[in-house]
Amino acid sequence: MRFSALTLAAQALRGNRGWSPTWRDAEPKRDYDIVVVVGGGHGLATAWYLAREFGLTNVAVLERSVIGSGNVGRNTTIVRSNYLLPGNIPFYERSMKLWEGLEQDINYNAMVSQRGVLNLYHSDAQRDAYARRGNAMRLHGVDAELLDREQVRARLPFFDYANARFPIAGALLQRRGGTVRHDAVAWGYARAASDRGIDIVQNCEVTGIRRENGRVAGVETSRGFIGARTVGLAVAGASSQLAAMAGMRLPLESHVLQAFVSEGVKPLIDHVVTFGAGHFYVSQSDKGGLVFGGDIDGYNSYAQRGNLPVIEDVMESAMALWPAIGRLRVLRHWGGVMDMSMDGSPIIDRTPIDGLYLNAGWCYGGFKATPASGFCFAHLLATGTPHPDAAAFRLDRFAAGRVIDEKGMGAQPNLH
Ligand SMILES: Cc1cc2nc3c(=O)[nH]c(=O)nc-3n(C[C@H](O)[C@H](O)[C@H](O)COP(=O)(O)OP(=O)(O)OC[C@H]3O[C@@H](n4cnc5c(N)ncnc54)[C@H](O)[C@@H]3O)c2cc1C
């Protein structure tokens, strides 16, 4: 269906009863070349790049609920490529470049907004760390600028510069970073993949992984057995549960992360901002609500909701940075289940089981990775070899000691 001002007007006159579904709600076939579990952002992006890059369309995406009900529709929409380590920078920069062309690529308005991401610093040591990060980014061809306090104040006049417990000393700015409308990413990839002939199967829970003669033969689902020689798992917070179905134990823990949206107000901040002296980040949506979040809840859980102590902690961080925020009401908040890896970096790799591939460990930064993750996972599923940009994201790196400790926190998933 074509979307234009004329179609909108015609539909309005007909009571909006003439719209057709954005993608086919497919019935599962008995057999596919490739099955991608599931319909989160990474699974849908994988499906699209399988079709676009490799012409593979005998592919099913199986989702236990509806498209977008997982973290892809629950995140705070921030995209950036301001990483430090060589294993990470090229991958996240590929993602940024794919975001920049995404709307033309899938012909869908995903509201890509490169409004700039500012990481605030509050001490000389933190400034030096950000200078090092910015230099690493620039060496890889990624944009980065170090701002002083007055340059930050000129952009963000509402923060507390006079009397703050942790005075703002400056910021690392990535101008090309920003936000992308998260649901639109899921819907856009789903429509684009479906248009190429890929089956998007909703309400189809994977309940088992069948193996025959030492390799994957397909998946058991709530809608019967579906055969496939290649199965890709991209289930984010449910990764450990799905891996257990194949007899694997992953170096991951599932934790809850919460997000918050305030009542709508006039434009206050043009950028995405992270607070360097506490865990707090904030941006403003096009509807005017402040969208913000902070730490993960400090316990393992598969529940898509969090707890009060972390809510209090996030609000305190908000007040420390921006006291006036206390005059706003929080309209809604929710939680999502994060697949926290031990070093804070992801896994895109084959597993010890022939034909079974894994895409996981996105912690709370996997939304920005969605295009590159789909691109590189599609490469792995189609060719059996890792894409060079994701070659460092190996499953065996924890056993081999080649961790990608981006934050320098060590093997502590609750600190990443
Ligand atoms: C509150 C919050 C804020 C965040 N903010 C950001 C941010 O600003 N920037 C950023 O980069 N990242 C952010 N993230 C992280 C990001 O959202 C995730 O890392 C990313 O979305 C995970 O990948 P996904 O989209 O494929 O996962 P999901 O959308 O969670 O997809 C996983 C899917 O698996 C399905 N599933 C599970 N088990 C089964 C089964 N047995 N059978 C079939 N289907 C199954 C689920 O229903 C779900 O749809 C945030 C996350 C949260 C929760």
The ligand as a Tripos MOL2 file, in Angstrom:
@<TRIPOS>MOLECULE
LIG
   53    58     1     0     0
SMALL
NO_CHARGES

@<TRIPOS>ATOM
      1 C1         14.0810    0.2040   29.2510 C.3       1 LIG1
      2 C2         15.1010   -0.0760   28.1880 C.ar      1 LIG1
      3 C3         15.8150    0.9660   27.6160 C.ar      1 LIG1
      4 C4         16.7700    0.7190   26.6270 C.ar      1 LIG1
      5 N1         17.3840    1.7740   26.0210 N.ar      1 LIG1
      6 C5         18.2390    1.5690   24.9970 C.ar      1 LIG1
      7 C6         18.7760    2.6650   24.2860 C.ar      1 LIG1
      8 O1         18.4360    3.8250   24.5350 O.2       1 LIG1
      9 N2         19.6540    2.4110   23.2860 N.ar      1 LIG1
     10 C7         20.0410    1.1580   22.9750 C.ar      1 LIG1
     11 O2         20.8690    0.9950   22.0930 O.2       1 LIG1
     12 N3         19.5040    0.0800   23.5890 N.ar      1 LIG1
     13 C8         18.6030    0.2490   24.5920 C.ar      1 LIG1
     14 N4         18.0170   -0.8220   25.2190 N.ar      1 LIG1
     15 C9         18.4340   -2.1800   24.8360 C.3       1 LIG1
     16 C10        17.7380   -2.6900   23.5920 C.3       1 LIG1
     17 O3         16.3730   -2.3900   23.6230 O.3       1 LIG1
     18 C11        17.9550   -4.2060   23.4690 C.3       1 LIG1
     19 O4         19.3300   -4.5270   23.6390 O.3       1 LIG1
     20 C12        17.5160   -4.7280   22.1090 C.3       1 LIG1
     21 O5         16.2490   -4.2330   21.7560 O.3       1 LIG1
     22 C13        17.4790   -6.2640   22.1640 C.3       1 LIG1
     23 O6         17.3120   -6.8230   20.9000 O.3       1 LIG1
     24 P1         15.8770   -7.1390   20.2310 P.3       1 LIG1
     25 O7         15.2610   -5.8880   19.7780 O.co2     1 LIG1
     26 O8         16.0960   -8.1470   19.1700 O.co2     1 LIG1
     27 O9         15.1110   -7.7920   21.4740 O.3       1 LIG1
     28 P2         13.5610   -8.0070   21.7480 P.3       1 LIG1
     29 O10        12.7050   -6.9890   21.0940 O.co2     1 LIG1
     30 O11        13.4150   -8.1840   23.2260 O.co2     1 LIG1
     31 O12        13.3020   -9.3800   21.0100 O.3       1 LIG1
     32 C14        13.3120  -10.6120   21.6580 C.3       1 LIG1
     33 C15        11.9960  -11.2790   21.3220 C.3       1 LIG1
     34 O13        12.0820  -12.6600   21.7140 O.3       1 LIG1
     35 C16        10.7570  -13.1060   21.9110 C.3       1 LIG1
     36 N5         10.8550  -14.4320   22.5310 N.ar      1 LIG1
     37 C17        11.3830  -14.7510   23.7230 C.ar      1 LIG1
     38 N6         11.3040  -16.0770   23.9340 N.ar      1 LIG1
     39 C18        10.7290  -16.6140   22.8140 C.ar      1 LIG1
     40 C19        10.3830  -17.9410   22.4300 C.ar      1 LIG1
     41 N7         10.6030  -19.0120   23.2240 N.pl3     1 LIG1
     42 N8          9.8140  -18.1400   21.2190 N.ar      1 LIG1
     43 C20         9.5790  -17.0960   20.3780 C.ar      1 LIG1
     44 N9          9.8730  -15.8180   20.7170 N.ar      1 LIG1
     45 C21        10.4360  -15.5810   21.9160 C.ar      1 LIG1
     46 C22        10.1780  -11.9950   22.7450 C.3       1 LIG1
     47 O14         8.7740  -12.0020   22.7240 O.3       1 LIG1
     48 C23        10.7730  -10.7550   22.0590 C.3       1 LIG1
     49 O15         9.8820  -10.1950   21.1080 O.3       1 LIG1
     50 C24        17.0510   -0.6140   26.2200 C.ar      1 LIG1
     51 C25        16.3110   -1.6560   26.7670 C.ar      1 LIG1
     52 C26        15.3270   -1.4070   27.7320 C.ar      1 LIG1
     53 C27        14.5210   -2.5500   28.2950 C.3       1 LIG1
@<TRIPOS>BOND
     1     1     2 1
     2     2     3 ar
     3     2    52 ar
     4     3     4 ar
     5     4     5 ar
     6     4    50 ar
     7     5     6 ar
     8     6     7 ar
     9     6    13 1
    10     7     8 2
    11     7     9 ar
    12     9    10 ar
    13    10    11 2
    14    10    12 ar
    15    12    13 ar
    16    13    14 ar
    17    14    15 1
    18    14    50 ar
    19    15    16 1
    20    16    17 1
    21    16    18 1
    22    18    19 1
    23    18    20 1
    24    20    21 1
    25    20    22 1
    26    22    23 1
    27    23    24 1
    28    24    25 2
    29    24    26 1
    30    24    27 1
    31    27    28 1
    32    28    29 2
    33    28    30 1
    34    28    31 1
    35    31    32 1
    36    32    33 1
    37    33    34 1
    38    33    48 1
    39    34    35 1
    40    35    36 1
    41    35    46 1
    42    36    37 ar
    43    36    45 ar
    44    37    38 ar
    45    38    39 ar
    46    39    40 ar
    47    39    45 ar
    48    40    41 1
    49    40    42 ar
    50    42    43 ar
    51    43    44 ar
    52    44    45 ar
    53    46    47 1
    54    46    48 1
    55    48    49 1
    56    50    51 ar
    57    51    52 ar
    58    52    53 1
@<TRIPOS>SUBSTRUCTURE
     1 LIG1         1 GROUP 0 **** ****
